[in-house]
Amino acid sequence: MTNPKAGRKQSDAGKLLRLFRLLNLLWNTPTGLRVEELAFQQEISKRTVYRDLEILDQSGFILKQDERSGRYRLQQAKESSSLLGFDRIEADILLHALALSPPTKERDRLLTKLRSLGTSAGLLHQASHTASAHSAYSRLHEAIQRQLCVILMDYRSANSHTERNRNLEPYAFTDDLSSVIAFEPSASANKAFKLERIGEVRVLQEPWKHERRHQKIEQDPFGMPLGPEATEIHLRLGELSSQLFREEFPAFAHLLQEIHQNPSNTQYCEIHLRIGNMQGIGRFVLGLIDDIEIIAPSSFKNYLRNRIGQKLR
C-alpha cells in the first residue's frame, strides 16, 4: 500500500523546484517573458504558469506585465533582491523538503546554493514532523537532534554485497543528503551510509558515548568519502565534459584549469581530483570517454579496462 503523504511531499518538493526555475528565468531575463515562453521552457501548462505567477505575487515579489507585449518581468529592486535570499531557518526548511525529492541536476544545484548560506545539512530545522514517520531520513534526523544511537536494519553493503544490521551513532548528513555520517563503535571508525541501502532505522533510547570521535567526512565530487586510501586522478577534459562537470559539480568547478592549445587554439581543461572510490568518477568518464583523456594514474586506466571487459563478456 502506497503512502499518500510521501507522494504529496515529493509533489511539494517538485513544486518548490518549479518555482525556483520560474524565479531564475524571470530574474535573468530583464526584458521579460510571455506566459507561452515560460510554459515552453519549463514544459508545463499556461494554467500552471499563471498559478505560479500568482504565488510569487502573493509572496511579495513585484511582477510587472507589459501591456503591449504581455511579457512578465521581475522588478529588480532591493525589495525583490532581499526576497531571493534566505535566513538559516528558511534554508533548513527548504533543505528538508528537497531531501524528499528524487535526485536531479536542478535539485543538486539548489542544494549547493542553500549550502552557501552556511547551513548544515546535518542540523536541519525541527520541521521533521512533516516527513513520513517511517522514512529513514526522518528517523535519522530525529536521532541526530536527540543525540541517540540507531540500528540500521538490513543495511546493504556495496563492498561485501551482504545485508546486516549496523549499530551506529549518526551525527550528520552528507552535503547532498544522500548519506548519513555515523560513528560505528564495532569498527571504531566514522563512515558514510547510503540512505537508499537502509532497510529500516530503529532509534534506540541510548545516548551517544563517542561524541569526541565524531568527525566530518570529506567527500569527492561524486559523493564518495575521502579516506586514507584516496587516489589522485589527473584528467584532461574537452569542452563538453568540462561544461557538464561545471553544471553537475559546481562546488568543485574552481578546480578546472583552462588551457588553450596552439596552433589550433583548441580549448580544454585539466583537473586534479582526490577520489575516494573509482566507481563514481568511472561512471562520469565512461559516459564521456570520447571527450576525456586520462593522464594519470595507470590504476584508474586499468579499472576502466576491467569495467569495460566485464560488460563485454
C-alpha positions in Angstrom: 0.0 0.0 0.0 1.5 3.4 -1.0 1.9 6.2 1.4 -0.2 9.2 0.2 1.8 11.6 2.5 5.1 10.6 0.9 3.6 11.2 -2.6 2.4 14.6 -1.5 5.8 15.6 -0.1 7.5 14.6 -3.4 4.9 16.7 -5.2 5.5 19.7 -2.9 9.3 19.4 -3.5 8.7 19.3 -7.3 6.6 22.5 -7.0 9.3 24.1 -5.0 11.9 23.4 -7.7 9.5 24.6 -10.4 9.0 28.0 -8.6 12.8 28.4 -8.3 13.1 27.7 -12.0 10.5 30.4 -12.7 12.2 32.9 -10.5 15.5 32.2 -12.2 14.0 32.7 -15.7 12.4 36.0 -14.7 15.4 37.3 -12.8 17.8 36.6 -15.6 15.6 38.0 -18.4 15.3 41.7 -17.8 13.1 42.2 -20.9 10.6 39.8 -19.6 8.9 36.6 -20.9 5.4 35.8 -22.1 3.4 33.1 -20.5 3.7 30.9 -23.5 7.5 31.2 -23.3 7.6 30.4 -19.6 5.3 27.4 -20.2 7.5 26.1 -23.1 10.8 26.5 -21.2 9.5 24.7 -18.1 7.4 22.1 -20.1 4.3 23.0 -18.1 0.8 24.3 -19.0 0.0 28.0 -19.2 -2.5 27.5 -16.5 0.3 26.3 -14.2 2.4 29.3 -15.1 -0.4 31.7 -14.2 -0.9 29.9 -10.9 2.9 30.1 -10.1 3.0 33.8 -11.0 0.2 34.4 -8.5 2.2 32.5 -5.8 5.2 34.8 -6.5 3.0 37.8 -6.3 1.4 36.7 -3.0 4.9 36.0 -1.7 5.9 39.7 -2.1 7.8 39.6 -5.4 7.0 42.6 -7.6 5.9 41.4 -11.1 5.3 43.8 -14.0 3.5 43.0 -17.2 4.0 45.0 -20.3 0.5 45.9 -21.8 1.7 45.7 -25.4 3.8 42.6 -25.4 2.2 40.8 -22.5 5.7 40.0 -21.1 6.2 39.4 -17.4 9.3 40.7 -15.7 10.6 40.7 -12.1 11.3 44.1 -10.7 15.0 44.1 -9.9 14.8 46.3 -6.9 16.3 45.9 -3.5 13.0 44.7 -2.2 12.9 41.8 -4.7 16.6 41.1 -4.2 16.1 40.6 -0.5 13.3 38.1 -1.1 15.6 35.9 -3.1 17.8 35.3 0.0 17.0 33.1 2.9 17.9 33.1 6.6 19.1 29.9 8.2 15.7 28.6 9.3 14.2 29.2 5.9 17.2 27.4 4.2 16.9 24.5 6.6 13.2 24.0 5.8 14.0 24.1 2.1 16.8 21.5 2.6 14.3 19.3 4.4 11.8 19.5 1.5 14.5 18.8 -1.1 15.6 15.7 0.9 12.3 14.1 0.0 12.6 14.8 -3.7 14.3 12.5 -6.3 17.8 13.5 -7.3 18.0 15.8 -10.3 20.6 18.3 -11.6 18.2 21.2 -10.6 17.9 19.8 -7.1 21.6 19.4 -6.7 22.2 23.0 -7.9 19.7 24.3 -5.4 21.3 22.3 -2.6 24.6 23.9 -3.5 23.1 27.4 -3.3 21.4 26.7 0.0 24.6 25.3 1.5 26.4 28.5 0.6 24.4 30.1 3.3 26.4 28.1 5.8 23.5 25.9 6.7 24.5 22.5 8.0 22.6 19.7 6.2 23.1 17.6 9.4 21.3 20.1 11.6 18.0 20.5 9.7 15.1 22.5 11.0 12.8 20.9 13.6 10.1 20.5 10.9 10.9 16.8 10.6 7.3 16.0 11.7 6.2 17.0 8.2 8.0 14.0 6.7 6.8 10.4 6.7 7.3 8.9 10.2 8.7 5.8 8.7 11.3 7.3 6.4 14.9 6.6 7.1 15.7 10.3 6.7 13.2 11.4 9.3 14.2 8.8 11.9 17.9 9.6 11.5 17.2 13.3 11.7 15.4 12.6 15.0 18.3 10.6 16.3 20.8 13.3 15.4 18.7 16.0 17.1 18.4 13.9 20.3 21.9 12.5 20.1 20.7 8.9 20.2 22.2 5.7 18.8 20.4 3.8 16.0 20.4 0.4 14.3 20.3 0.3 10.5 18.4 -2.9 9.9 19.4 -5.0 6.8 21.9 -2.4 5.6 23.1 -3.5 2.1 26.9 -3.1 1.7 28.1 -2.2 -1.7 31.6 -3.7 -1.0 30.7 -7.1 0.5 27.3 -7.4 -1.2 25.8 -8.5 2.1 23.0 -7.3 4.3 23.4 -6.9 8.1 22.4 -4.7 11.0 24.7 -1.8 11.9 24.8 -0.2 15.3 25.7 3.4 14.9 25.9 6.9 16.3 24.6 9.2 13.5 25.7 12.8 13.7 25.4 14.4 10.3 24.2 14.1 6.7 26.4 14.4 3.6 26.0 17.7 1.7 23.8 16.1 -0.9 21.6 14.4 1.8 22.1 11.0 0.2 24.0 9.5 3.1 24.2 9.7 6.9 27.6 10.1 8.5 27.9 8.0 11.7 30.5 6.6 14.1 30.4 2.8 14.2 31.7 1.5 17.5 32.4 -2.0 16.3 34.8 -0.7 13.6 35.9 2.3 15.7 35.5 4.5 12.6 33.4 7.2 11.1 31.6 6.1 7.9 29.0 7.3 5.4 25.9 5.1 4.9 23.7 5.5 1.9 20.1 6.1 2.8 18.8 4.1 -0.2 20.6 1.0 1.2 18.9 1.1 4.6 16.1 -1.5 5.2 14.8 0.2 8.3 16.0 2.7 11.0 15.4 1.8 14.6 16.1 4.7 17.0 17.4 3.5 20.4 16.9 5.2 23.7 20.7 5.0 24.1 22.7 8.3 24.1 26.0 8.8 22.2 29.1 7.6 24.0 31.8 8.5 21.5 30.9 12.1 20.6 34.6 13.1 20.7 35.3 10.7 17.8 32.7 12.3 15.5 34.3 14.0 12.6 33.0 15.4 9.3 33.9 13.1 6.4 35.3 14.9 3.4 33.8 13.7 0.1 34.9 13.8 -3.5 32.6 15.4 -6.2 30.8 12.1 -6.7 29.8 11.7 -3.1 32.5 9.1 -2.1 34.1 9.6 1.3 37.8 10.5 1.2 39.7 8.2 3.5 43.4 7.4 3.9 43.4 5.4 0.7 42.1 8.3 -1.5 43.5 8.4 -5.1 44.5 11.5 -7.1 43.2 11.5 -10.6 44.5 13.7 -13.4 42.2 14.3 -16.4 42.1 16.4 -19.5 38.5 17.4 -20.3 37.2 18.7 -23.6 34.6 21.4 -24.0 31.6 19.1 -23.5 32.9 17.2 -20.4 34.2 20.5 -18.9 30.8 22.1 -19.2 29.0 19.1 -17.8 31.4 18.9 -14.8 30.7 22.6 -14.0 26.9 22.0 -14.2 26.9 18.8 -12.2 29.5 19.6 -9.6 29.6 23.4 -9.2 31.3 23.2 -5.8 34.4 21.7 -7.5 34.3 23.8 -10.7 37.1 26.0 -9.4 39.5 23.0 -9.8 39.2 23.2 -13.6 42.2 24.8 -15.2 41.5 26.2 -18.7 44.3 25.6 -21.3 44.5 26.8 -24.9 46.4 24.5 -27.3 48.1 26.2 -30.2 48.2 26.4 -33.2 44.6 25.1 -33.4 43.7 27.1 -30.3 41.6 24.2 -29.1 40.3 24.8 -25.6 40.3 22.2 -22.9 40.6 21.9 -19.2 42.8 19.9 -16.9 41.8 18.8 -13.4 43.4 17.1 -10.4 40.9 15.4 -8.1 41.2 13.4 -4.9 38.9 10.4 -5.3 37.7 8.2 -2.5 36.4 5.5 -4.8 36.8 4.9 -8.6 33.2 3.9 -9.0 31.8 7.4 -9.1 34.3 9.0 -11.4 34.4 5.9 -13.5 30.7 6.4 -14.5 31.4 10.0 -15.4 34.4 9.2 -17.5 32.9 6.2 -19.3 29.8 8.3 -20.2 32.1 10.9 -21.9 35.0 8.7 -22.9 35.4 10.4 -26.4 35.9 13.8 -24.7 38.1 12.9 -21.8 41.8 11.9 -21.7 43.1 10.1 -18.6 46.6 11.4 -17.8 47.1 9.5 -14.5 47.2 7.2 -12.7 47.6 3.9 -14.6 45.5 2.2 -11.9 42.5 4.2 -13.0 43.0 3.2 -16.6 43.2 -0.5 -15.5 40.0 -0.1 -13.5 38.1 1.2 -16.6 39.6 -1.6 -18.8 38.3 -4.1 -16.3 34.9 -2.5 -16.2 34.5 -2.4 -20.0 35.8 -6.0 -20.2 33.2 -7.2 -17.7 30.4 -5.6 -19.8 31.6 -7.3 -22.9 31.8 -10.8 -21.5 
